[in-house]
Amino acid sequence: MKAFYYRLLGEDNPLLRYPELYEAALDEFSRKGFEEASLNSILKAADMSKGSLYHNFGDKFGLYLALMDIIVRRRTSFLVDALRQRSNETDFFLTIKLLVNSTIRFLRDDERLYQVLNRNLEASEELKQQLIEMFPHNPSLGFDALVRAALDDGQLDSRYSPEFISGVFKILMEHIHKLLPLDHPAQEIESVANQLVDLMQYGIAAKREGEP
């Protein structure tokens, strides 16, 4: 069955041929996650028969994989654009600002895509492992490398482990929608995002007299 699932991914993803099914699946999975989502509700909204869905996607998991493939590729495109802007930039926190702003652009493109990714964080361990197997090229691995490089050249406090630092920033990325007014103008959102990164870099404690 796994070989069949792999055929759902990439340029030949069958979900690309069914826009109504894509919208119905995205609505349902973004609101409820994989386990709680109703396949019958998706099929009813898309006006598709179970026979047609099983023929094209195998089952509910196959449909979810096809949707995840589209979301992962879309998310990766935003990250790649941000890292391309980075070019030879070595300032860790400037790079983080670029990545945070790429997350905001991804969010504003269609918040449902972001919600599906976030719901996977609360999914069963079995589903998480299945997704890792199907999508092994995790963009977060590149972020881990950035953290280690910043520690090596002294930009980050060596008292903290790279795993801890990566975890803190990933939590920020995953919950940024709770901190930013996404319906506000893009320039205002970018300003708030930069303040969030400044907060991580400099903290919020006021400096006392005589402190450097």
C-alpha positions in Angstrom: 0.0 0.0 0.0 2.9 2.3 0.7 4.0 2.2 -2.9 0.5 3.3 -3.9 0.7 6.2 -1.4 4.0 7.4 -2.9 2.3 7.7 -6.3 0.0 10.3 -4.8 2.9 12.7 -4.2 4.6 15.2 -6.5 3.6 16.6 -9.9 1.1 13.8 -10.5 -0.8 14.4 -7.3 -4.4 13.5 -8.2 -5.8 16.1 -5.8 -4.6 18.8 -8.2 -7.2 17.6 -10.6 -10.1 17.9 -8.2 -10.4 21.5 -6.9 -13.7 20.9 -5.2 -12.3 18.0 -3.3 -9.2 20.0 -2.4 -11.3 22.7 -0.9 -13.5 20.3 1.0 -10.6 18.3 2.4 -8.7 21.5 3.4 -11.7 22.8 5.2 -12.4 19.6 7.1 -8.8 18.7 8.0 -7.9 22.2 9.1 -10.9 22.3 11.5 -10.6 18.8 12.9 -7.3 17.2 12.1 -6.9 13.8 10.5 -8.4 11.5 13.2 -11.6 13.5 13.8 -12.2 14.6 10.2 -15.3 13.0 8.5 -14.7 11.5 5.1 -18.4 11.5 4.5 -18.5 15.3 5.1 -15.7 15.8 2.7 -17.3 13.7 0.0 -20.6 15.5 0.4 -19.1 18.9 0.2 -17.1 17.9 -2.9 -20.0 16.0 -4.5 -17.8 13.0 -5.0 -18.6 9.3 -4.5 -16.7 7.0 -2.2 -15.9 4.8 -5.2 -14.2 7.6 -7.0 -12.2 8.7 -3.9 -11.0 5.1 -3.3 -10.0 4.7 -6.9 -7.9 7.9 -6.9 -6.6 8.0 -3.3 -7.1 4.5 -1.8 -8.6 5.7 1.5 -8.9 8.7 3.8 -5.2 8.5 4.6 -4.3 8.7 0.9 -6.4 11.8 0.5 -4.7 13.3 3.6 -1.3 12.5 2.1 -2.2 14.2 -1.2 -3.3 17.3 0.7 -0.2 17.3 2.9 2.0 17.0 -0.2 0.5 20.2 -1.6 0.8 22.0 1.8 4.4 20.8 2.4 5.6 21.9 -1.1 3.8 25.3 -0.6 5.4 25.8 2.8 8.8 24.8 1.5 8.6 27.3 -1.3 8.1 30.2 1.2 11.1 29.0 3.3 13.3 28.6 0.2 12.4 32.2 -0.9 13.4 33.4 2.6 16.7 31.6 2.7 17.5 32.8 -0.9 17.1 36.4 0.4 19.6 35.4 3.2 22.3 34.6 0.6 25.6 35.1 2.4 24.1 36.7 5.4 25.5 35.3 8.6 23.5 37.3 11.2 21.4 34.6 12.9 18.6 36.9 14.1 18.3 38.7 10.7 17.8 35.2 9.2 15.2 34.4 11.8 13.3 37.6 10.8 13.3 36.4 7.2 12.0 33.0 8.2 9.3 34.5 10.5 8.2 36.8 7.7 8.0 33.8 5.3 5.8 32.1 7.8 3.5 35.1 7.9 3.3 35.2 4.1 2.4 31.5 4.2 -0.3 32.2 6.8 -1.8 35.0 4.8 -1.8 33.0 1.7 -4.3 30.6 3.2 -4.5 30.2 7.0 -6.1 26.7 6.6 -2.7 25.3 5.3 -1.0 26.5 8.4 -3.8 25.0 10.6 -3.4 21.6 9.0 0.3 21.6 9.8 -0.2 22.7 13.4 -2.9 20.0 14.0 -0.3 17.4 13.1 1.6 18.5 16.3 -1.3 17.1 18.3 -1.8 14.0 16.2 -1.2 10.4 17.4 2.4 9.2 17.4 1.4 6.6 14.8 0.2 9.3 12.4 3.3 11.5 13.1 5.6 8.6 12.3 3.7 7.9 9.0 4.1 11.5 8.0 7.8 11.5 8.8 8.2 8.4 6.6 6.3 10.0 3.7 7.9 13.4 4.0 11.5 12.8 5.3 12.9 16.1 3.9 11.9 18.2 6.8 12.6 21.9 6.3 13.2 22.2 10.1 16.5 20.3 9.7 18.0 23.3 7.9 16.9 25.5 10.8 18.7 23.2 13.2 21.9 23.7 11.2 21.5 27.5 11.4 21.2 27.3 15.2 24.4 25.1 15.5 26.3 27.5 13.2 25.2 30.5 15.3 26.3 28.7 18.5 29.7 27.9 16.9 30.5 31.5 15.9 29.4 32.9 19.3 26.1 34.6 18.3 24.1 32.5 20.8 24.7 31.9 24.5 26.4 28.5 24.8 24.7 27.9 28.1 21.7 26.8 26.1 21.7 23.6 24.0 20.9 23.8 20.2 17.9 21.5 20.8 16.5 24.0 23.4 17.1 27.0 21.2 15.6 25.3 18.1 12.6 24.2 20.2 11.9 27.8 21.4 12.0 29.3 17.9 9.9 26.4 16.5 7.2 27.1 19.1 7.2 30.7 18.1 6.8 29.8 14.4 4.0 27.3 15.2 2.0 29.8 17.3 2.8 33.1 15.6 -0.9 33.3 14.4 -1.9 33.9 18.1 0.4 36.9 18.4 -0.1 38.8 15.2 -3.0 40.8 13.8 -3.1 38.9 10.4 -5.9 41.1 9.1 -3.8 44.2 9.4 -1.6 45.7 6.7 1.5 43.6 5.8 3.9 46.3 6.8 2.4 46.4 10.3 2.5 42.6 10.7 6.1 42.6 9.6 6.9 45.2 12.2 5.3 43.1 15.0 7.1 40.0 13.8 10.4 41.8 14.0 9.6 42.9 17.5 9.0 39.3 18.4 12.5 38.3 17.2 14.0 41.3 19.0 12.3 40.1 22.1 14.0 36.7 21.7 17.3 38.4 21.0 17.4 41.0 23.7 14.8 40.0 26.3 12.3 42.3 28.1 14.2 43.1 31.2 15.1 46.8 31.5 18.8 47.3 32.0 19.8 48.6 35.4 22.1 51.5 35.9 25.8 50.5 35.4 24.9 47.3 33.4 26.6 47.0 29.9 
